[in-house]
Amino acid sequence: MKPIGIIGMAAIFLLAASPAALQARQEKQEKQEERAKPERHQARSEKQAQAGRQNDQREEHSAKHQQQDHSPKHQQQARQQAGRRQEQQQNNRSAHQRTSDRKHQQQAAWQGGRAHHWQSEHRSWQQRGGYKGYHIPNDRFHGRYGQDHGFRFHNLPVRYVSGHRRFSYGGYWFGLVDPWPEYWSSDWYDSDDVYVDYYNDGYYLYNRRHPSDRVAISFYLN
């Protein structure tokens, strides 16, 4: 019975001590939490202060940017840019007008130059009694004319001399002596590649779409 008594007393002691131990641990944990509260609060305060400083910096940068946007220098640059845009728009309109004017000029220049039956209306220079116009020096001719030097009429300067059309290309003026074939497209001078070459007895205009046709032309110094 004596050993049992000792064990029983120990058990009773442990049971009596357990609530006290639990309460001690709880009080210790509460004290630790109380000490940690100021640290957490300080950390939150520092984060809030940092966020406030960053917000102030953003506002200051925005204010400086707005101030710069309204500075006299910026206003002058804005006016200059607006002036350049307006000038570019005017140039575009002028270029469009020049293109339109040139197109009307080309249409007027070619009006009435179309053959009704080209095979019977055109004549070679031999049939005309030989070429009597200006002869281009061979070195200059081969450097600017021939099959390797195609062009289109739509961008050539045109003028009238005694009612006849003359065109400037390669440093010389030339004019069509023959009418152009009726089966060529109505805007061939704007869309077809042509070239000037010398064949047997004189100068002729060739259309790459109709390589067998030779339209007699004559060169002029001015």
GROMACS elastic network, one bead per residue, 0.5 to 0.9 nm:
[ bonds ]
;  ai    aj funct       b0    kb
    1     4     6  0.53101   500
    1     5     6  0.63341   500
    1     6     6  0.89784   500
    2     5     6  0.50964   500
    2     6     6  0.64851   500
    2     7     6  0.89102   500
    3     6     6  0.51692   500
    3     7     6  0.63839   500
    3     8     6  0.86007   500
    4     7     6  0.52045   500
    4     8     6  0.60730   500
    4     9     6  0.85682   500
    5     8     6  0.50429   500
    5     9     6  0.61240   500
    5    10     6  0.86334   500
    6     9     6  0.51846   500
    6    10     6  0.63164   500
    6    11     6  0.87485   500
    7    10     6  0.51196   500
    7    11     6  0.62593   500
    7    12     6  0.86499   500
    8    11     6  0.51200   500
    8    12     6  0.61889   500
    8    13     6  0.85923   500
    9    12     6  0.50465   500
    9    13     6  0.61465   500
    9    14     6  0.86948   500
   10    13     6  0.50149   500
   10    14     6  0.62227   500
   10    15     6  0.86161   500
   11    14     6  0.51436   500
   11    15     6  0.61571   500
   11    16     6  0.85204   500
   12    15     6  0.51628   500
   12    16     6  0.61395   500
   12    17     6  0.85920   500
   13    16     6  0.50949   500
   13    17     6  0.60802   500
   13    18     6  0.86996   500
   14    18     6  0.60770   500
   15    18     6  0.54203   500
   15    19     6  0.77155   500
   16    19     6  0.67599   500
   16    20     6  0.76338   500
   17    20     6  0.53651   500
   17    21     6  0.62047   500
   17    22     6  0.87353   500
   18    21     6  0.51146   500
   18    22     6  0.61410   500
   18    23     6  0.85700   500
   19    22     6  0.50842   500
   19    23     6  0.60791   500
   19    24     6  0.85506   500
   20    23     6  0.51049   500
   20    24     6  0.61603   500
   20    25     6  0.87016   500
   21    24     6  0.50493   500
   21    25     6  0.62440   500
   21    26     6  0.85818   500
   22    25     6  0.52067   500
   22    26     6  0.61592   500
   22    27     6  0.86246   500
   23    26     6  0.50386   500
   23    27     6  0.61218   500
   23    28     6  0.85649   500
   24    27     6  0.51352   500
   24    28     6  0.61593   500
   24    29     6  0.86562   500
   25    28     6  0.50275   500
   25    29     6  0.61900   500
   25    30     6  0.86340   500
   26    29     6  0.51099   500
   26    30     6  0.61901   500
   26    31     6  0.86437   500
   27    30     6  0.50884   500
   27    31     6  0.62212   500
   27    32     6  0.87012   500
   28    31     6  0.51641   500
   28    32     6  0.63362   500
   28    33     6  0.87523   500
   29    32     6  0.50752   500
   29    33     6  0.62306   500
   29    34     6  0.86224   500
   30    33     6  0.50460   500
   30    34     6  0.61274   500
   30    35     6  0.86375   500
   31    34     6  0.50161   500
   31    35     6  0.62534   500
   31    36     6  0.86668   500
   32    35     6  0.51231   500
   32    36     6  0.62166   500
   32    37     6  0.87858   500
   33    37     6  0.62162   500
   34    37     6  0.53362   500
   34    38     6  0.76270   500
   35    38     6  0.64638   500
   35    39     6  0.75223   500
   36    39     6  0.52707   500
   36    40     6  0.63101   500
   36    41     6  0.86264   500
   37    40     6  0.52110   500
   37    41     6  0.60544   500
   37    42     6  0.84853   500
   38    42     6  0.59419   500
   38    43     6  0.85437   500
   39    42     6  0.50289   500
   39    43     6  0.61748   500
   39    44     6  0.86648   500
   40    43     6  0.50556   500
   40    44     6  0.62186   500
   40    45     6  0.85384   500
   41    44     6  0.51421   500
   41    45     6  0.61144   500
   41    46     6  0.86377   500
   42    46     6  0.61548   500
   42    47     6  0.86683   500
   43    46     6  0.51239   500
   43    47     6  0.62827   500
   43    48     6  0.86530   500
   44    47     6  0.51302   500
   44    48     6  0.61567   500
   44    49     6  0.85504   500
   45    48     6  0.51026   500
   45    49     6  0.60780   500
   45    50     6  0.85829   500
   46    49     6  0.50283   500
   46    50     6  0.61123   500
   46    51     6  0.85776   500
   47    50     6  0.50894   500
   47    51     6  0.61450   500
   47    52     6  0.85251   500
   48    51     6  0.50826   500
   48    52     6  0.61087   500
   48    53     6  0.86709   500
   49    53     6  0.62361   500
   49    54     6  0.87168   500
   50    53     6  0.50934   500
   50    54     6  0.62651   500
   50    55     6  0.86293   500
   51    54     6  0.51467   500
   51    55     6  0.61809   500
   51    56     6  0.86179   500
   52    55     6  0.51102   500
   52    56     6  0.61740   500
   52    57     6  0.86592   500
   53    56     6  0.50258   500
   53    57     6  0.62052   500
   53    58     6  0.87116   500
   54    57     6  0.50477   500
   54    58     6  0.62738   500
   54    59     6  0.86812   500
   55    58     6  0.51143   500
   55    59     6  0.62366   500
   55    60     6  0.85809   500
   56    59     6  0.51166   500
   56    60     6  0.60771   500
   56    61     6  0.85849   500
   57    60     6  0.50229   500
   57    61     6  0.61040   500
   57    62     6  0.85269   500
   58    61     6  0.51249   500
   58    62     6  0.61068   500
   58    63     6  0.85484   500
   59    62     6  0.50404   500
   59    63     6  0.60759   500
   59    64     6  0.85973   500
   60    63     6  0.50680   500
   60    64     6  0.61866   500
   60    65     6  0.85916   500
   61    64     6  0.51160   500
   61    65     6  0.61373   500
   61    66     6  0.86060   500
   62    65     6  0.50493   500
   62    66     6  0.61484   500
   62    67     6  0.84989   500
   63    66     6  0.51130   500
   63    67     6  0.60659   500
   63    68     6  0.85759   500
   64    68     6  0.61177   500
   64    69     6  0.85773   500
   65    68     6  0.50489   500
   65    69     6  0.61393   500
   65    70     6  0.87525   500
   66    70     6  0.64317   500
   66    71     6  0.86955   500
   67    70     6  0.53227   500
   67    71     6  0.62359   500
   68    72     6  0.85154   500
   68    73     6  0.83315   500
   68    74     6  0.68636   500
   69    72     6  0.85641   500
   69    73     6  0.86190   500
   69    74     6  0.57247   500
   69    75     6  0.73852   500
   70    73     6  0.82419   500
   70    74     6  0.63863   500
   70    75     6  0.64231   500
   71    74     6  0.53272   500
   71    75     6  0.62876   500
   71    76     6  0.86757   500
   72    75     6  0.50361   500
   72    76     6  0.60843   500
   72    77     6  0.86070   500
   73    76     6  0.50986   500
   73    77     6  0.62463   500
   73    78     6  0.86236   500
   74    77     6  0.50032   500
   74    78     6  0.60880   500
   74    79     6  0.85787   500
   75    79     6  0.61750   500
   75    80     6  0.85873   500
   76    79     6  0.50843   500
   76    80     6  0.61630   500
   76    81     6  0.86290   500
   77    81     6  0.61310   500
   77    82     6  0.85341   500
   78    81     6  0.51240   500
   78    82     6  0.61362   500
   78    83     6  0.85268   500
   79    82     6  0.50497   500
   79    83     6  0.60523   500
   79    84     6  0.86047   500
   80    84     6  0.61678   500
   80    85     6  0.86226   500
   81    84     6  0.50672   500
   81    85     6  0.61900   500
   81    86     6  0.85983   500
   82    85     6  0.51059   500
   82    86     6  0.61844   500
   82    87     6  0.85804   500
   83    86     6  0.51077   500
   83    87     6  0.60952   500
   83    88     6  0.85684   500
   84    87     6  0.50069   500
   84    88     6  0.60676   500
   84    89     6  0.85648   500
   85    88     6  0.50809   500
   85    89     6  0.61978   500
   85    90     6  0.86374   500
   86    89     6  0.50978   500
   86    90     6  0.62264   500
   86    91     6  0.86199   500
   87    90     6  0.50512   500
   87    91     6  0.61323   500
   87    92     6  0.86018   500
   88    92     6  0.61158   500
   88    93     6  0.85837   500
   89    92     6  0.50600   500
   89    93     6  0.62087   500
   89    94     6  0.85488   500
   90    93     6  0.50778   500
   90    94     6  0.60561   500
   90    95     6  0.85334   500
   91    95     6  0.60049   500
   91    96     6  0.84677   500
   92    95     6  0.50738   500
   92    96     6  0.61059   500
   92    97     6  0.85063   500
   93    96     6  0.50691   500
   93    97     6  0.60861   500
   93    98     6  0.85784   500
   94    98     6  0.60873   500
   94    99     6  0.85523   500
   95    98     6  0.50239   500
   95    99     6  0.61314   500
   95   100     6  0.85378   500
   96    99     6  0.50886   500
   96   100     6  0.61409   500
   96   101     6  0.85320   500
   97   100     6  0.50240   500
   97   101     6  0.59976   500
   97   102     6  0.84851   500
   98   102     6  0.60050   500
   98   103     6  0.84630   500
   99   102     6  0.51213   500
   99   103     6  0.61262   500
   99   104     6  0.86839   500
  100   103     6  0.50801   500
  100   104     6  0.63103   500
  100   105     6  0.85451   500
  101   104     6  0.51705   500
  101   105     6  0.60702   500
  101   106     6  0.86067   500
  102   106     6  0.60496   500
  102   107     6  0.85268   500
  102   154     6  0.79759   500
  102   155     6  0.81429   500
  103   106     6  0.50741   500
  103   107     6  0.61967   500
  103   108     6  0.85981   500
  103   154     6  0.74101   500
  103   190     6  0.87813   500
  104   107     6  0.50422   500
  104   108     6  0.61427   500
  104   109     6  0.84826   500
  105   108     6  0.51166   500
  105   109     6  0.60263   500
  105   110     6  0.87117   500
  105   158     6  0.83302   500
  106   110     6  0.62143   500
  106   111     6  0.84790   500
  106   153     6  0.84193   500
  106   154     6  0.68488   500
  106   158     6  0.78857   500
  106   189     6  0.83637   500
  106   190     6  0.85480   500
  107   110     6  0.53751   500
  107   111     6  0.60472   500
  107   187     6  0.84463   500
  108   111     6  0.51643   500
  108   112     6  0.86233   500
  109   112     6  0.83907   500
  109   113     6  0.82855   500
  109   158     6  0.77253   500
  109   159     6  0.83271   500
  109   160     6  0.84083   500
  109   165     6  0.66741   500
  110   113     6  0.54383   500
  110   114     6  0.77422   500
  110   165     6  0.82840   500
  110   189     6  0.84510   500
  111   114     6  0.74792   500
  112   115     6  0.83334   500
  112   179     6  0.87556   500
  113   178     6  0.85352   500
  113   179     6  0.52976   500
  113   180     6  0.63534   500
  114   118     6  0.85142   500
  114   179     6  0.54818   500
  114   180     6  0.51067   500
  114   181     6  0.61970   500
  114   182     6  0.56295   500
  114   184     6  0.89049   500
  114   186     6  0.87530   500
  115   118     6  0.52451   500
  115   119     6  0.89788   500
  115   121     6  0.70426   500
  115   122     6  0.84245   500
  115   178     6  0.86316   500
  115   179     6  0.53181   500
  115   180     6  0.57755   500
  115   181     6  0.53496   500
  115   182     6  0.50925   500
  115   183     6  0.87846   500
  116   121     6  0.79082   500
  116   181     6  0.76815   500
  116   182     6  0.59083   500
  117   120     6  0.58690   500
  117   121     6  0.61626   500
  117   122     6  0.86378   500
  117   181     6  0.73500   500
  117   182     6  0.67915   500
  118   122     6  0.56545   500
  118   178     6  0.88113   500
  118   179     6  0.73364   500
  118   180     6  0.72368   500
  118   181     6  0.51231   500
  118   182     6  0.66295   500
  118   183     6  0.87209   500
  119   122     6  0.60895   500
  119   123     6  0.85359   500
  119   181     6  0.81304   500
  120   123     6  0.80235   500
  121   178     6  0.78420   500
  121   179     6  0.76450   500
  122   177     6  0.87341   500
  122   178     6  0.54951   500
  122   179     6  0.67849   500
  122   180     6  0.84896   500
  122   181     6  0.87118   500
  122   214     6  0.89520   500
  122   215     6  0.74980   500
  122   216     6  0.80330   500
  123   126     6  0.79856   500
  123   127     6  0.58559   500
  123   128     6  0.66631   500
  123   178     6  0.70913   500
  123   215     6  0.84040   500
  123   216     6  0.74812   500
  124   127     6  0.51509   500
  124   128     6  0.63327   500
  124   129     6  0.88616   500
  124   130     6  0.84622   500
  124   178     6  0.87466   500
  124   201     6  0.81978   500
  124   202     6  0.82780   500
  124   204     6  0.89031   500
  124   214     6  0.81376   500
  124   215     6  0.81012   500
  124   216     6  0.64805   500
  125   129     6  0.62858   500
  125   131     6  0.56131   500
  125   200     6  0.88834   500
  125   201     6  0.59880   500
  125   202     6  0.59292   500
  125   203     6  0.82126   500
  125   216     6  0.69241   500
  126   129     6  0.51784   500
  126   131     6  0.75124   500
  126   200     6  0.86943   500
  126   201     6  0.62005   500
  126   202     6  0.81325   500
  127   130     6  0.71637   500
  128   131     6  0.76765   500
  129   132     6  0.86178   500
  130   201     6  0.63816   500
  130   202     6  0.72776   500
  131   134     6  0.86679   500
  131   201     6  0.64593   500
  131   202     6  0.53277   500
  131   203     6  0.78995   500
  131   218     6  0.79009   500
  132   135     6  0.85461   500
  132   202     6  0.86070   500
  132   218     6  0.82766   500
  133   202     6  0.88326   500
  133   218     6  0.57018   500
  133   219     6  0.58744   500
  133   220     6  0.68706   500
  134   218     6  0.72925   500
  134   219     6  0.52852   500
  134   220     6  0.56692   500
  134   221     6  0.70044   500
  135   138     6  0.85965   500
  135   202     6  0.89833   500
  135   203     6  0.89831   500
  135   219     6  0.71918   500
  135   220     6  0.86712   500
  136   139     6  0.84361   500
  136   140     6  0.67988   500
  136   141     6  0.58572   500
  136   172     6  0.86963   500
  136   219     6  0.80312   500
  137   140     6  0.54961   500
  137   141     6  0.60313   500
  137   142     6  0.87170   500
  138   142     6  0.60732   500
  138   143     6  0.84313   500
  139   142     6  0.54877   500
  139   143     6  0.62531   500
  139   144     6  0.89118   500
  140   143     6  0.50590   500
  140   144     6  0.63196   500
  140   145     6  0.81467   500
  140   170     6  0.89113   500
  141   144     6  0.54298   500
  141   145     6  0.53279   500
  141   146     6  0.76288   500
  141   170     6  0.86596   500
  141   197     6  0.87203   500
  142   145     6  0.54885   500
  142   146     6  0.64275   500
  142   149     6  0.89783   500
  143   146     6  0.83517   500
  143   149     6  0.83645   500
  144   148     6  0.85053   500
  144   149     6  0.61703   500
  144   169     6  0.87010   500
  144   170     6  0.57444   500
  144   171     6  0.87406   500
  145   148     6  0.71676   500
  145   149     6  0.52745   500
  145   150     6  0.77681   500
  145   170     6  0.75224   500
  145   195     6  0.68493   500
  145   196     6  0.56930   500
  145   197     6  0.64025   500
  146   149     6  0.56244   500
  146   150     6  0.76694   500
  146   195     6  0.61794   500
  146   196     6  0.55087   500
  146   198     6  0.77189   500
  147   150     6  0.64977   500
  147   194     6  0.85831   500
  147   195     6  0.60228   500
  147   196     6  0.73078   500
  147   197     6  0.70344   500
  147   206     6  0.87042   500
  148   195     6  0.80041   500
  149   194     6  0.85671   500
  149   195     6  0.62422   500
  149   196     6  0.80208   500
  150   193     6  0.59608   500
  150   194     6  0.53361   500
  150   196     6  0.78813   500
  150   208     6  0.88041   500
  151   155     6  0.88728   500
  151   169     6  0.88265   500
  151   192     6  0.83995   500
  151   193     6  0.55073   500
  151   194     6  0.55083   500
  151   195     6  0.62369   500
  152   155     6  0.67349   500
  152   156     6  0.75682   500
  152   188     6  0.86829   500
  152   189     6  0.62059   500
  152   190     6  0.62852   500
  152   191     6  0.70934   500
  152   192     6  0.64139   500
  152   193     6  0.53336   500
  152   194     6  0.60773   500
  152   195     6  0.83331   500
  153   156     6  0.52927   500
  153   157     6  0.84826   500
  153   167     6  0.81502   500
  153   188     6  0.86053   500
  153   190     6  0.60269   500
  153   191     6  0.85418   500
  153   192     6  0.84817   500
  153   193     6  0.84270   500
  153   194     6  0.80954   500
  154   157     6  0.85738   500
  154   189     6  0.59940   500
  154   191     6  0.79897   500
  155   190     6  0.82581   500
  156   167     6  0.63129   500
  156   168     6  0.60880   500
  156   169     6  0.67768   500
  157   166     6  0.83841   500
  157   167     6  0.57632   500
  157   168     6  0.55943   500
  157   169     6  0.80816   500
  158   165     6  0.67973   500
  158   166     6  0.56586   500
  158   168     6  0.67363   500
  159   164     6  0.81898   500
  159   165     6  0.58847   500
  159   166     6  0.54225   500
  159   167     6  0.67027   500
  159   168     6  0.87781   500
  160   163     6  0.55528   500
  160   164     6  0.52399   500
  160   166     6  0.60644   500
  160   167     6  0.89570   500
  161   164     6  0.52360   500
  161   165     6  0.66140   500
  161   166     6  0.71589   500
  162   165     6  0.86226   500
  164   175     6  0.73633   500
  164   176     6  0.83157   500
  164   177     6  0.88906   500
  165   174     6  0.84172   500
  165   175     6  0.57984   500
  165   176     6  0.72001   500
  166   173     6  0.61378   500
  166   174     6  0.53283   500
  166   176     6  0.74720   500
  166   219     6  0.89567   500
  166   220     6  0.87281   500
  167   172     6  0.81479   500
  167   173     6  0.52835   500
  167   174     6  0.53949   500
  167   175     6  0.61857   500
  167   176     6  0.88818   500
  168   171     6  0.66565   500
  168   172     6  0.55456   500
  168   174     6  0.65207   500
  168   175     6  0.89499   500
  169   172     6  0.56281   500
  169   173     6  0.64075   500
  169   174     6  0.78316   500
  170   173     6  0.82969   500
  172   219     6  0.69831   500
  172   220     6  0.66206   500
  172   221     6  0.62515   500
  172   222     6  0.74109   500
  173   218     6  0.85569   500
  173   219     6  0.58251   500
  173   220     6  0.52051   500
  173   221     6  0.64287   500
  173   222     6  0.63220   500
  174   217     6  0.66163   500
  174   218     6  0.53854   500
  174   220     6  0.56881   500
  174   221     6  0.85942   500
  175   216     6  0.87640   500
  175   217     6  0.54618   500
  175   218     6  0.55131   500
  175   219     6  0.66580   500
  175   220     6  0.81035   500
  176   179     6  0.71287   500
  176   180     6  0.83651   500
  176   204     6  0.86423   500
  176   205     6  0.80488   500
  176   215     6  0.71441   500
  176   216     6  0.62244   500
  176   218     6  0.66885   500
  177   215     6  0.74269   500
  177   216     6  0.53744   500
  177   217     6  0.50539   500
  177   218     6  0.68186   500
  178   181     6  0.89711   500
  178   214     6  0.89903   500
  178   215     6  0.55835   500
  178   216     6  0.53427   500
  178   217     6  0.70826   500
  179   182     6  0.86508   500
  179   215     6  0.73616   500
  179   216     6  0.86309   500
  180   183     6  0.87086   500
  180   184     6  0.75199   500
  180   215     6  0.67868   500
  181   184     6  0.56653   500
  181   185     6  0.89942   500
  181   213     6  0.83071   500
  181   215     6  0.85359   500
  182   185     6  0.78561   500
  182   186     6  0.83422   500
  183   186     6  0.84348   500
  184   187     6  0.82129   500
  184   188     6  0.64206   500
  184   209     6  0.85170   500
  184   210     6  0.80411   500
  185   188     6  0.50669   500
  185   189     6  0.86474   500
  185   191     6  0.87019   500
  185   192     6  0.86876   500
  186   189     6  0.81440   500
  187   190     6  0.53463   500
  187   191     6  0.62634   500
  187   192     6  0.80565   500
  188   191     6  0.50544   500
  188   193     6  0.82452   500
  188   207     6  0.86578   500
  189   192     6  0.60170   500
  189   193     6  0.80572   500
  189   194     6  0.83582   500
  190   193     6  0.85617   500
  192   207     6  0.68470   500
  192   208     6  0.71531   500
  192   209     6  0.69966   500
  193   206     6  0.86646   500
  193   207     6  0.62069   500
  193   208     6  0.58543   500
  193   209     6  0.76709   500
  194   205     6  0.69396   500
  194   206     6  0.54650   500
  194   208     6  0.58522   500
  194   209     6  0.85009   500
  195   204     6  0.85357   500
  195   205     6  0.59280   500
  195   206     6  0.54155   500
  195   207     6  0.68064   500
  195   208     6  0.79195   500
  196   203     6  0.69724   500
  196   204     6  0.58044   500
  196   206     6  0.62086   500
  196   217     6  0.86758   500
  197   202     6  0.84866   500
  197   203     6  0.57600   500
  197   204     6  0.56272   500
  197   205     6  0.66207   500
  197   206     6  0.75062   500
  198   201     6  0.74341   500
  198   202     6  0.55352   500
  198   204     6  0.61635   500
  198   205     6  0.88501   500
  199   202     6  0.57263   500
  199   203     6  0.62907   500
  199   204     6  0.69828   500
  199   214     6  0.89931   500
  200   203     6  0.85746   500
  202   216     6  0.76769   500
  202   217     6  0.81042   500
  202   218     6  0.81919   500
  203   214     6  0.89975   500
  203   215     6  0.85452   500
  203   216     6  0.62594   500
  203   217     6  0.57278   500
  203   218     6  0.65452   500
  203   219     6  0.81197   500
  204   214     6  0.55625   500
  204   215     6  0.52199   500
  204   217     6  0.53158   500
  204   218     6  0.80642   500
  205   213     6  0.83228   500
  205   214     6  0.58120   500
  205   216     6  0.63816   500
  205   217     6  0.65089   500
  206   209     6  0.87320   500
  206   210     6  0.74221   500
  206   211     6  0.61259   500
  206   212     6  0.78383   500
  206   213     6  0.63955   500
  206   214     6  0.55705   500
  206   215     6  0.67061   500
  207   210     6  0.51920   500
  207   211     6  0.56399   500
  207   212     6  0.83523   500
  207   213     6  0.72009   500
  207   214     6  0.81106   500
  207   215     6  0.89248   500
  208   211     6  0.51098   500
  208   212     6  0.88273   500
  210   213     6  0.58584   500
  210   214     6  0.89368   500
  211   214     6  0.78139   500
